[in-house]
């Protein structure tokens, strides 16, 4: 259910940015979702669409770019891809990630974020222009 919380945060950011730029309508919202964020892109799109109803974001295409998960190992220096199996329990607590090379507990280096990358908007026409 955390997709609703993520969708609300992204929606609020997109709405504020669009209004600040004088948008009449938002055509596209592009976001990056890390594999280790455990955000389901389909659920994110559903909630975003629901939140957008009746706003300048209604009908905007939500483009989700997946960002790979990466791990850094403090023991052997490994830096590379890591993934988490799709397990519903991980939506409550992320498992301890271990280095695929030496088995030590690693640190997430990338892939945990959800970021608003860009908006494509239709601007309001200035009066008298």
N, C-alpha and C positions, 0 to 999 in steps of 0.2 A: 504493500500500500504506500510505500515511500515514493512511488512514482508521482502520486498526487502532490506531495510536498515539493518535489523537484520541478514538476510541471508548473506549479504556482510560482515558484521562485523565478523560473525562466520566463514565464508569462509576464510577471511584474517588471522584470528587467526590460523585456522587449517592448512592453507598452510604454514605459517611461522614455526609452530611447526613441521610439517612434513619435511620441508626442513632442519631445524636445526638438526633433528634426522637422516638425510641421507636417507629419504624414496624414494624408487623407485616408489611406488604407495601407496595410502591410501585405505584401505579395508573397514573401518568403522569409522564414526564420530558419537560420542554419545553426545547429548546435553540435558540439562534440561531446560524446558520452563515453567515458572510460569503461573498458571491459570489467574493471575491478570495482566499479561503482555499484554493480549489480542492479542497474536500472534497465528494465525491459523497454526497448524502444517502442514496441506496439502499445504498451500501456501508457507510456509517456505521451505518445501521439494522441491517444484517446482522451486523456485528461487535458492536454493542451487544447484540443478542439472544443471540449466542453467549456473550459474557462474562457475561450475566445468568443463564445456566442454573444452577439450584441455589441461587440467592440470593434475597433478598427483592425483587430487581428483575425476577425472571423473570415474564414476561407483561405487564410494564409497557408502555404505549403510548409510543413515542418520537415526539414531535411536533417536527418541524424547521421553524423559521421562517427563511426566507432573508433575509439583510440585504444590501441593495444596496451595490455598490462605489462609493466616492466618491473623487475626486482633488482635490488643491489644487495650484494652479500658483503657484510663487514669482515667475514673470515677469509674468503678466498678471492674476493674482488670481482666475482661474477657480476655482470650487468647485462640483462637481457630479458627476453619475453618470459612471461609466466601467465598462466590462466587458472581460473577457478572453475571447477565443475559446477553445472547448474543444479544447485541443491537449495530447496526452499528454506532450509535452516540458515543459510548464509545471508538471508535477507534480514536476519536479526543480529547476527554477529559474523564478521568476516573471519575465516579460519586463519590460523597462523601459517604464513607462507614460508616454505623452506626452499633453500637454494637447490636447484636441480643438479648442481655440480658436487657440492660437499654436504648438503643436508642441514646446514646451519640455518637459524632463523634469519630471514632476510627482511629488508625494508622496501616498501613500495616506493618506486621511483617515478612511476607514471601510470596513468590509467584509472585513477580513482575519482577524477573530476567530472563535472558536467558544466560545460562552458557555452555561453551564448557567443557564437563566432561572428555572425553578421545578420543584417536585415536588408531586405530589398523592399523599398517602399514606393508608394505613389504619393507625391507631394501635392499639397493644396496649392491651387493657383492663387497668387497674390492679387489682391484687388487693385485695379488700375494698371495691371501689367499686361 
